[in-house]
Amino acid sequence: MSPRTPEPIRGDIRNWTILLVDDTPDNLTVAQAALGYFGVKVHTAENGEEALRLARQLKPTLILLDIKMPKVNGWEVLSAIRQDETLANTVVIAITAYAMDDDRERALAAGFDGYISKPFNLFTFVAEVERIALQCMSH
């Protein structure tokens, strides 16, 4: 049996600026490694305040945002992003341990462009991120 490899990416996300936000260092490391496998450059933030500062500075193509964080949580970060006219159209995907069907619906209703539950599958993570982002960008 051959070792399983990650799903290939279809677009060229290597040219995107991606901001990855999670208060758990291990989650940042794993997601950054998965994206890095494909040569994607990822900037990271460990809290909501840092995420907003970096988002305003970088103007990322895509933000992967944890919801449950201390102080400024993902809901608050998303709200601030959507209210900032320079960031309002940024694709923001929730990456969260909230994994019930109503959690997904709540995230999408709040303005997230997509939703990926943790722990995510390393073999499909990058392809799923890309699929959601490209779908949003084509509208």
Secondary structure as the mmCIF struct_conf table of DSSP 4:
data_model
#
loop_
_struct_conf.conf_type_id
_struct_conf.id
_struct_conf.beg_label_comp_id
_struct_conf.beg_label_asym_id
_struct_conf.beg_label_seq_id
_struct_conf.end_label_comp_id
_struct_conf.end_label_asym_id
_struct_conf.end_label_seq_id
HELX_LH_PP_P HELX_LH_PP_P1 SER A 2 ARG A 4
HELX_LH_PP_P HELX_LH_PP_P2 PRO A 6 ILE A 9
BEND BEND1 ARG A 10 GLY A 11
HELX_RH_3T_P HELX_RH_3T_P1 ILE A 13 ASN A 15
BEND BEND2 TRP A 16 TRP A 16
STRN STRN1 ILE A 18 VAL A 21
BEND BEND3 ASP A 23 ASP A 23
HELX_RH_AL_P HELX_RH_AL_P1 PRO A 25 GLY A 36
TURN_TY1_P TURN_TY1_P1 TYR A 37 GLY A 39
STRN STRN2 VAL A 42 ALA A 45
BEND BEND4 GLU A 46 ASN A 47
HELX_RH_AL_P HELX_RH_AL_P2 GLY A 48 LEU A 58
BEND BEND5 THR A 61 THR A 61
STRN STRN3 LEU A 62 LEU A 65
BEND BEND6 ILE A 67 ILE A 67
BEND BEND7 PRO A 70 VAL A 72
HELX_RH_AL_P HELX_RH_AL_P3 GLY A 74 GLN A 83
BEND BEND8 ASP A 84 ASP A 84
TURN_TY1_P TURN_TY1_P2 GLU A 85 ASN A 89
BEND BEND9 THR A 90 THR A 90
STRN STRN4 VAL A 91 THR A 96
BEND BEND10 ALA A 97 ALA A 97
BEND BEND11 MET A 100 MET A 100
HELX_RH_AL_P HELX_RH_AL_P4 ASP A 101 ALA A 110
TURN_TY1_P TURN_TY1_P3 GLY A 111 GLY A 111
BEND BEND12 ASP A 113 ASP A 113
STRN STRN5 GLY A 114 SER A 117
BEND BEND13 LYS A 118 PRO A 119
HELX_LH_PP_P HELX_LH_PP_P3 PHE A 120 PHE A 120
TURN_TY1_P TURN_TY1_P4 LEU A 122 THR A 124
HELX_RH_AL_P HELX_RH_AL_P5 PHE A 125 MET A 137
TURN_TY1_P TURN_TY1_P5 SER A 138 SER A 138
#
